[in-house]
Amino acid sequence: MSVDPRTLGWLARALNHEMGAVQQYLAQSVLARLWGDAALAAKFRHEAIEELEHAERLMERLILLGVAPSAGNLTPARLGRSPEALIEADRQLELNAVRLYQEALAHARRMRDADSAALLESILREEQSHVQALEGLTGMTLSKDPQA
């Protein structure tokens, strides 16, 4: 199967982003637990699992294309001194994801790679909903409702 190398590059960048997001959400979960906020810790852990599922789907696509997945250089987790600071860091992380997936999707469509485009579009929609959820949260509502 012949695949555009730039498409592989976009998929690798997306995988790297998702693994970095897993790292950030897990670190924030630990921090919230250390603060004694079990609900906030559970919320961040749930987000980490969602991002891990994105990474798994990207890995599957890469493997189907004959490429061994590799998330080489993860950005450091962004922490903060308050729940609001953590939420803002996550909002920025998710906004970066939306931009990445929009660009990657545009490229996949230009290359007429329908399977990669479908995957990227699906994850893009999920990332957009993450941004909307984060923009609607305050520290109080987040710590009171781990399913939000």
NUDOZA-166759 format. One record per residue: y, z, x of N, C-alpha, C, O in turn. Coordinates in pm, whole numbers, padded with zeros to 5 digits, always signed. Layout:
N
YZXYZXYZXYZX;...
//
This chain:
148
-00117+00000+00084+00000+00000+00000+00124+00000+00089+00139+00086+00175;+00210-00096+00067+00333-00106+00145+00445-00032+00073+00473-00055-00044;+00508+00058+00146+00616+00139+00088+00738+00129+00176+00729+00131+00299;+00851+00118+00113+00978+00115+00184+00995+00244+00264+00983+00353+00207;+01021+00236+00395+01034+00357+00476+01151+00446+00430+01147+00567+00448;+01254+00386+00372+01365+00468+00324+01323+00550+00202+01370+00662+00183;+01234+00495+00121+01181+00573+00008+01104+00693+00061+01117+00804+00009;+01023+00670+00163+00950+00782+00224+01049+00886+00279+01025+01006+00269;+01158+00839+00335+01260+00930+00385+01321+01015+00274+01341+01135+00291;+01349+00952+00159+01404+01027+00046+01304+01130-00004+01341+01244-00035;+01178+01091-00013+01074+01185-00058+01061+01302+00041+01043+01416-00001;+01068+01273+00169+01061+01379+00270+01181+01472+00262+01167+01594+00274;+01300+01416+00242+01420+01499+00226+01409+01588+00103+01447+01705+00106;+01356+01532-00005+01339+01609-00128+01239+01723-00105+01262+01836-00149;+01130+01693-00036+01031+01797-00006+01094+01907+00078+01073+02026+00052;+01170+01870+00178+01236+01967+00264+01330+02055+00181+01335+02177+00200;+01404+01993+00090+01496+02068+00004+01418+02168-00082+01456+02284-00093;+01310+02122-00144+01233+02209-00233+01172+02326-00158+01171+02438-00209;+01121+02303-00039+01063+02413+00038+01173+02511+00081+01150+02632+00086;+01292+02460+00111+01405+02548+00140+01444+02630+00019+01481+02747+00031;+01438+02568-00100+01470+02639-00223+01367+02749-00250+01403+02859-00293;+01240+02721-00224+01136+02824-00239+01170+02942-00149+01166+03057-00193;+01202+02913-00025+01237+03018+00070+01357+03100+00021+01355+03223+00027;+01460+03032-00028+01579+03102-00074+01548+03191-00194+01585+03309-00194;+01482+03137-00294+01453+03216-00413+01360+03334-00383+01378+03442-00438;+01262+03314-00295+01173+03426-00260+01249+03534-00184+01230+03653-00209;+01335+03493-00090+01415+03592-00016+01506+03669-00112+01523+03790-00098;+01564+03598-00207+01651+03665-00303+01570+03758-00394+01620+03864-00434;+01448+03721-00425+01361+03807-00504+01334+03937-00429+01340+04045-00487;+01304+03925-00303+01280+04044-00222+01407+04130-00217+01400+04252-00233;+01520+04069-00195+01646+04143-00189+01673+04216-00320+01709+04333-00319;+01656+04147-00433+01679+04209-00563+01582+04326-00585+01620+04430-00641;+01457+04310-00542+01361+04419-00553+01405+04538-00470+01394+04652-00514;+01455+04512-00349+01504+04620-00263+01626+04689-00323+01649+04808-00298;+01704+04617-00403+01817+04676-00474+01771+04759-00593+01850+04834-00650;+01644+04747-00630+01592+04818-00745+01606+04743-00875+01590+04802-00982;+01635+04613-00870+01654+04533-00991+01529+04446-01011+01523+04332-00967;+01431+04504-01080+01303+04435-01100+01319+04309-01183+01251+04209-01157;+01407+04312-01283+01425+04194-01369+01483+04077-01289+01438+03964-01303;+01581+04106-01207+01641+04001-01124+01539+03949-01023+01531+03829-00999;+01462+04039-00965+01358+03998-00870+01257+03905-00938+01214+03806-00880;+01220+03939-01061+01124+03855-01135+01184+03719-01165+01114+03618-01158;+01311+03714-01198+01379+03586-01227+01377+03497-01103+01343+03379-01111;+01413+03553-00989+01414+03472-00866+01274+03428-00827+01255+03317-00778;+01177+03514-00846+01038+03477-00815+00993+03361-00904+00926+03268-00858;+01029+03368-01032+00997+03259-01126+01060+03127-01078+00995+03023-01083;+01183+03133-01033+01251+03012-00983+01180+02958-00859+01167+02837-00843;+01135+03048-00772+01063+03004-00651+00937+02928-00689+00903+02827-00627;+00868+02976-00790+00745+02909-00835+00777+02772-00892+00703+02676-00867;+00885+02760-00968+00925+02628-01020+00955+02531-00907+00915+02415-00912;+01026+02578-00805+01058+02491-00691+00932+02454-00614+00921+02343-00563;+00838+02546-00605+00711+02517-00539+00635+02408-00614+00569+02324-00553;+00643+02411-00747+00580+02305-00826+00645+02169-00798+00576+02068-00794;+00777+02168-00779+00843+02042-00742+00789+01994-00607+00759+01876-00590;+00778+02086-00513+00728+02050-00380+00586+01994-00389+00552+01898-00320;+00504+02054-00473+00367+02007-00488+00364+01864-00541+00286+01781-00493;+00448+01833-00639+00452+01698-00695+00500+01597-00590+00448+01486-00584;+00596+01636-00509+00643+01547-00402+00533+01526-00297+00515+01415-00247;+00462+01633-00263+00352+01621-00168+00244+01526-00219+00191+01444-00145;+00214+01539-00347+00114+01450-00406+00156+01304-00392+00075+01219-00356;+00282+01276-00421+00332+01138-00411+00322+01089-00266+00277+00978-00241;+00363+01172-00172+00356+01133-00032+00212+01107+00011+00185+01009+00081;+00121+01192-00031-00020+01173+00005-00074+01045-00057-00148+00971+00008;-00037+01018-00182-00080+00893-00246-00027+00771-00171-00090+00665-00171;+00088+00787-00107+00147+00677-00029+00092+00673+00114+00132+00588+00193;-00001+00765+00146-00065+00763+00277+00012+00837+00385-00009+00812+00503;+00100+00928+00345+00183+01001+00441+00151+01150+00432+00143+01207+00323;+00132+01212+00547+00111+01357+00550+00245+01427+00525+00341+01403+00599;+00252+01511+00424+00379+01580+00394+00418+01676+00506+00333+01738+00570;+00548+01684+00529+00599+01776+00630+00740+01817+00593+00830+01733+00582;+00760+01946+00574+00894+01999+00553+00934+02062+00685+00904+02178+00713;+01002+01982+00765+01025+02018+00904+01127+02124+00932+01096+02220+01002;+01248+02111+00882+01356+02199+00923+01425+02257+00800+01515+02196+00744;+01382+02375+00760+01437+02437+00640+01571+02503+00671+01591+02563+00777;+01663+02489+00577+01790+02558+00594+01769+02706+00568+01682+02743+00488;+01845+02793+00633+01828+02936+00610+01857+02972+00465+01939+02909+00399;+01788+03075+00417+01813+03125+00282+01953+03183+00275+01999+03251+00368;+02021+03155+00164+02154+03212+00143+02140+03336+00057+02094+03330-00057;+02180+03447+00114+02173+03574+00043+02315+03615+00006+02409+03537+00022;+02332+03736-00044+02463+03785-00081+02458+03935-00102+02353+03998-00090;+02573+03990-00132+02584+04135-00150+02585+04177-00297+02598+04296-00328;+02571+04080-00387+02571+04111-00530+02490+04004-00603+02468+03895-00550;+02445+04035-00724+02375+03933-00802+02461+03809-00824+02411+03697-00822;+02590+03829-00845+02680+03714-00866+02685+03623-00743+02690+03501-00755;+02683+03683-00624+02684+03604-00501+02554+03524-00487+02555+03410-00441;+02443+03585-00527+02315+03514-00521+02314+03397-00618+02268+03288-00585;+02366+03420-00737+02369+03314-00837+02457+03199-00790+02423+03082-00810;+02570+03230-00729+02658+03124-00679+02589+03044-00568+02601+02922-00563;+02518+03112-00479+02444+03043-00373+02339+02950-00435+02318+02838-00388;+02275+02997-00541+02173+02916-00607+02235+02798-00681+02178+02689-00684;+02351+02820-00739+02421+02710-00807+02452+02599-00707+02434+02481-00738;+02499+02636-00589+02527+02536-00486+02399+02466-00441+02398+02344-00421;+02292+02541-00426+02163+02483-00388+02118+02380-00491+02073+02271-00455;+02130+02415-00618+02087+02325-00725+02180+02204-00738+02134+02094-00766;+02310+02223-00717+02402+02108-00718+02367+02010-00606+02371+01889-00625;+02331+02063-00489+02287+01978-00379+02160+01902-00416+02144+01785-00382;+02070+01970-00487+01947+01905-00531+01977+01791-00627+01918+01683-00616;+02068+01813-00720+02104+01708-00817+02158+01586-00743+02119+01473-00774;+02247+01607-00648+02302+01494-00572+02191+01421-00496+02186+01298-00496;+02104+01497-00431+01994+01436-00355+01906+01352-00447+01873+01238-00413;+01868+01406-00561+01778+01334-00651+01848+01214-00717+01783+01113-00743;+01976+01224-00743+02048+01108-00797+02047+00993-00696+02023+00878-00733;+02073+01023-00570+02073+00920-00466+01933+00865-00443+01915+00744-00429;+01836+00953-00438+01697+00910-00416+01649+00823-00532+01582+00722-00511;+01683+00862-00654+01644+00784-00772+01708+00646-00770+01642+00547-00800;+01835+00640-00736+01904+00510-00729+01834+00419-00627+01817+00300-00652;+01794+00477-00514+01725+00396-00413+01590+00348-00465+01556+00231-00450;+01512+00438-00526+01380+00399-00577+01393+00289-00681+01311+00198-00686;+01494+00298-00763+01515+00192-00863+01553+00059-00797+01506-00047-00838;+01637+00065-00693+01672-00058-00620+01550-00123-00559+01539-00246-00552;+01457-00039-00514+01335-00089-00451+01228-00125-00555+01119-00172-00519;+01258-00103-00682+01164-00127-00792+01033-00049-00773+00924-00099-00801;+01049+00075-00725+00935+00165-00707+00931+00256-00829+00987+00365-00829;+00864+00208-00933+00864+00278-01062+00799+00416-01054+00846+00510-01118;+00692+00430-00976+00624+00559-00969+00711+00664-00901+00722+00777-00949;+00773+00628-00789+00862+00723-00721+00984+00752-00808+01029+00866-00816;+01036+00649-00874+01152+00668-00961+01119+00765-01075+01201+00851-01108;+01003+00751-01133+00964+00840-01243+00956+00985-01196+01003+01076-01264;+00897+01006-01080+00887+01140-01024+01026+01197-00997+01056+01309-01038;+01109+01120-00929+01243+01166-00893+01328+01194-01016+01405+01290-01020;+01314+01109-01117+01391+01129-01240+01347+01256-01312+01430+01329-01366;+01219+01282-01313+01166+01402-01377+01218+01529-01309+01264+01622-01375;+01211+01531-01177+01260+01648-01104+01412+01659-01117+01464+01770-01128;+01482+01546-01117+01628+01548-01136+01664+01618-01267+01752+01703-01269;+01597+01582-01374+01625+01646-01505+01603+01797-01497+01682+01874-01553;+01499+01839-01430+01472+01983-01416+01579+02051-01333+01623+02162-01366;+01623+01985-01227+01729+02043-01144+01860+02051-01221+01934+02148-01208;+01889+01950-01302+02011+01953-01384+02006+02069-01482+02108+02134-01507;+01889+02096-01538+01878+02210-01630+01893+02342-01555+01944+02439-01611;+01848+02348-01428+01868+02469-01348+02018+02494-01328+02064+02607-01338;+02093+02387-01298+02238+02401-01279+02302+02454-01407+02383+02547-01403;+02267+02396-01520+02324+02440-01647+02291+02586-01675+02377+02661-01720;+02168+02626-01648+02129+02765-01670+02208+02859-01580+02253+02964-01625;+02223+02821-01453+02298+02907-01360+02445+02916-01397+02507+03021-01383;+02501+02805-01444+02641+02807-01482+02666+02892-01606+02778+02938-01628;+02562+02913-01686+02576+02992-01806+02545+03139-01787+02557+03218-01882;+02506+03178-01667+02464+03316-01644+02576+03402-01585+02665+03354-01515;+02566+03529-01615+02643+03631-01544+02542+03726-01484+02424+03722-01519;+02585+03810-01395+02494+03908-01334+02429+03996-01437+02312+04031-01422;+02500+04033-01542+02444+04121-01645+02335+04050-01725+02227+04106-01744;+02361+03929-01770+02261+03861-01853+02139+03827-01770+02026+03832-01820;+02159+03793-01644+02045+03758-01560+01957+03878-01538+01834+03867-01550;+02015+03993-01506+01932+04109-01476+01866+04167-01601+01769+04241-01589;+01918+04135-01719+01858+04187-01842+01751+04096-01899+01667+04141-01976;+01752+03967-01863+01659+03872-01924+01592+03786-01817+01645+03681-01782;+01476+03829-01765+01412+03753-01658+01359+03617-01703+01324+03536-01618;+01352+03590-01830+01304+03459-01878+01417+03361-01901+01391+03248-01942;+01542+03400-01877+01656+03311-01904+01655+03191-01815+01744+03107-01824;
//
